[in-house]
Amino acid sequence: YQIAHAYDLAGLPQESEQYYLKSYDITKPRMIKADHGLVLNDLAGLYAKLKRTEQFTRILKEYNTLLQTSRIDITRDPIHSLILPETVASSIEERVEFLKRVKKQLLANADTINAAFANATIATLYENNKRPAEALPYIQENLGPLLLKSYTEFRFIHSTNAYRLMKKTGQFKEAASMADTLMRLKDQLVAENTHRSIL
């Protein structure tokens, strides 16, 4: 893994990919976020830099599957912690366009959960660049058609993002309504966690 990272820093993507894939083969059977997740994160970062949408999308899906199956509380360690597009040395517009292509490919396979992740990452890029008005529509799309209503954790995460962006853009009435939604979702999360602990 360290060899792959060194090649990546040296600007040698072919050699870097070769060693990242060797690390992937070693960590994949164990599927532990601390090691396999790190490899996935850096490998996807490499694919993002190389603008290899298909490989990036595959790694993104595997990373999110790893999070969902590793008993991690995603409300505390959200899927948005995957920092791949931030590693790309390009303009925000180029990164957004790349993520839009990723999203399109995911939606073509009816993968709405990971498409919502792509939207959330776009929103983060805009918000971090002090452009909250451009970020908000992507989060609002996640709260509409992209997410199934049965996924309380994801709705809570995206509702939290929407609340923050609404306040930043001066939409205080909408933010107040979203705050009520957040309270309901929080109660629902507590109830679901209690039910799971009983089982």
C-alpha positions as CSV (number, residue, x, y, z in Angstrom):
1,Y,0.0,0.0,0.0
2,Q,2.8,2.5,0.9
3,I,4.5,1.7,-2.4
4,A,1.3,2.5,-4.2
5,H,0.9,5.8,-2.3
6,A,4.5,6.7,-3.1
7,Y,4.0,6.1,-6.8
8,D,0.8,8.1,-6.6
9,L,2.7,11.1,-5.1
10,A,5.4,10.7,-7.7
11,G,2.9,11.1,-10.5
12,L,3.2,7.6,-11.8
13,P,-0.4,6.4,-12.0
14,Q,0.2,3.1,-13.8
15,E,2.6,1.8,-11.2
16,S,0.4,3.3,-8.4
17,E,-2.6,1.4,-9.7
18,Q,-0.6,-1.8,-9.9
19,Y,0.3,-1.7,-6.3
20,Y,-3.1,-0.4,-5.1
21,L,-4.7,-3.4,-6.8
22,K,-2.2,-5.7,-5.0
23,S,-3.2,-4.1,-1.7
24,Y,-6.9,-4.5,-2.8
25,D,-6.4,-8.3,-3.3
26,I,-4.8,-8.6,0.1
27,T,-7.4,-6.6,2.1
28,K,-10.6,-7.6,0.2
29,P,-11.1,-11.0,1.9
30,R,-11.1,-9.4,5.4
31,M,-13.4,-6.5,4.4
32,I,-12.3,-4.4,7.4
33,K,-12.9,-0.6,7.0
34,A,-9.6,0.3,8.6
35,D,-7.6,-1.3,5.9
36,H,-9.7,-2.3,2.9
37,G,-11.6,1.0,3.2
38,L,-8.4,3.0,3.1
39,V,-7.3,1.1,0.0
40,L,-10.7,1.7,-1.7
41,N,-10.5,5.4,-0.8
42,D,-7.1,5.9,-2.3
43,L,-7.7,3.7,-5.3
44,A,-10.9,5.6,-6.1
45,G,-9.0,8.8,-5.6
46,L,-6.5,7.7,-8.3
47,Y,-9.4,6.8,-10.7
48,A,-11.0,10.2,-10.0
49,K,-7.7,11.9,-11.0
50,L,-7.5,9.8,-14.1
51,K,-11.2,10.6,-14.9
52,R,-11.9,6.8,-15.2
53,T,-15.6,7.0,-14.4
54,E,-16.4,3.3,-14.6
55,Q,-13.7,2.2,-12.2
56,F,-14.5,5.0,-9.8
57,T,-18.1,4.1,-9.8
58,R,-17.3,0.4,-9.0
59,I,-15.1,1.3,-6.1
60,L,-17.6,3.8,-4.8
61,K,-20.3,1.2,-4.6
62,E,-18.0,-1.3,-2.9
63,Y,-16.9,1.3,-0.4
64,N,-20.5,2.2,0.6
65,T,-21.4,-1.5,0.8
66,L,-18.4,-2.0,3.1
67,L,-19.8,0.8,5.4
68,Q,-23.3,-0.7,5.4
69,T,-22.1,-4.1,6.3
70,S,-19.5,-3.2,9.0
71,R,-21.9,-2.1,11.8
72,I,-20.8,1.5,11.6
73,D,-23.2,4.2,12.7
74,I,-23.4,6.2,9.5
75,T,-25.0,9.1,11.3
76,R,-21.7,9.5,13.1
77,D,-19.4,8.2,10.3
78,P,-21.4,9.1,7.2
79,I,-20.8,7.8,3.8
80,H,-19.8,11.4,2.9
81,S,-16.5,10.8,4.6
82,L,-15.2,9.3,1.4
83,I,-13.1,12.2,0.2
84,L,-12.2,11.0,-3.3
85,P,-13.1,14.0,-5.4
86,E,-11.3,16.4,-3.0
87,T,-8.0,14.7,-4.0
88,V,-8.4,15.7,-7.7
89,A,-6.2,18.6,-8.7
90,S,-8.8,20.3,-10.9
91,S,-11.4,23.0,-10.8
92,I,-14.6,22.5,-8.9
93,E,-16.5,22.6,-12.2
94,E,-14.5,19.7,-13.5
95,R,-15.0,17.7,-10.3
96,V,-18.7,18.4,-10.4
97,E,-18.9,17.2,-14.0
98,F,-17.0,14.1,-13.2
99,L,-19.4,13.3,-10.3
100,K,-22.4,14.0,-12.6
101,R,-21.1,11.3,-14.9
102,V,-20.7,9.0,-12.0
103,K,-24.2,9.7,-10.9
104,K,-25.6,9.1,-14.4
105,Q,-23.9,5.7,-14.6
106,L,-25.2,4.7,-11.1
107,L,-28.8,5.7,-12.0
108,A,-28.5,3.7,-15.2
109,N,-28.1,0.7,-12.9
110,A,-30.9,1.9,-10.6
111,D,-28.4,2.5,-7.8
112,T,-30.1,5.4,-6.1
113,I,-28.2,5.2,-2.8
114,N,-24.8,5.7,-4.4
115,A,-26.3,8.3,-6.8
116,A,-27.4,10.2,-3.7
117,F,-23.9,10.0,-2.4
118,A,-22.6,11.5,-5.6
119,N,-25.1,14.3,-5.2
120,A,-24.0,14.9,-1.6
121,T,-20.4,15.1,-2.6
122,I,-21.2,17.7,-5.2
123,A,-23.1,19.6,-2.6
124,T,-20.1,19.4,-0.3
125,L,-17.8,20.7,-3.0
126,Y,-20.1,23.8,-3.5
127,E,-20.6,24.4,0.2
128,N,-16.8,24.2,0.9
129,N,-16.3,26.8,-1.8
130,K,-18.9,29.1,-0.2
131,R,-21.6,28.4,-2.8
132,P,-24.4,27.0,-0.7
133,A,-27.2,28.1,-3.1
134,E,-25.7,25.8,-5.7
135,A,-25.3,23.0,-3.2
136,L,-28.9,22.9,-1.9
137,P,-30.6,21.5,-5.0
138,Y,-28.5,18.4,-5.0
139,I,-29.5,17.7,-1.4
140,Q,-33.1,18.4,-2.1
141,E,-33.0,15.9,-4.9
142,N,-31.7,13.3,-2.4
143,L,-34.7,14.0,-0.2
144,G,-37.0,13.5,-3.1
145,P,-36.8,10.9,-5.8
146,L,-33.3,9.4,-5.1
147,L,-33.8,7.9,-1.6
148,L,-36.3,5.3,-0.6
149,K,-38.3,6.4,2.4
150,S,-37.4,3.3,4.3
151,Y,-33.7,4.4,4.8
152,T,-34.1,6.6,7.9
153,E,-30.3,7.0,8.4
154,F,-29.8,8.4,4.9
155,R,-32.8,10.7,5.2
156,F,-31.5,12.0,8.6
157,I,-28.0,12.8,7.1
158,H,-29.4,14.6,4.0
159,S,-32.0,16.4,6.0
160,T,-29.3,17.7,8.3
161,N,-27.4,18.9,5.3
162,A,-30.5,20.6,3.9
163,Y,-31.2,22.3,7.2
164,R,-27.7,23.7,7.3
165,L,-27.8,24.9,3.7
166,M,-31.2,26.5,4.1
167,K,-29.9,28.6,7.0
168,K,-26.9,29.6,5.0
169,T,-29.0,30.7,2.1
170,G,-31.4,32.7,4.3
171,Q,-34.4,30.3,3.8
172,F,-35.3,30.4,7.5
173,K,-39.0,29.3,7.1
174,E,-37.9,26.2,5.2
175,A,-35.1,25.6,7.7
176,A,-37.7,25.7,10.6
177,S,-39.8,23.1,8.8
178,M,-36.7,21.0,8.2
179,A,-35.8,21.2,11.9
180,D,-39.2,19.6,12.7
181,T,-38.5,16.9,10.2
182,L,-35.1,16.3,11.8
183,M,-36.7,15.9,15.2
184,R,-39.1,13.3,13.8
185,L,-36.3,11.4,12.1
186,K,-34.2,11.4,15.2
187,D,-37.0,9.9,17.2
188,Q,-37.5,7.3,14.5
189,L,-33.7,6.5,14.5
190,V,-33.8,6.0,18.3
191,A,-36.9,3.7,18.0
192,E,-35.3,1.7,15.2
193,N,-32.1,1.3,17.1
194,T,-34.0,0.2,20.2
195,H,-35.9,-2.4,18.1
196,R,-32.7,-3.8,16.7
197,S,-31.1,-4.1,20.1
198,I,-34.1,-6.0,21.4
199,L,-33.8,-8.4,18.4
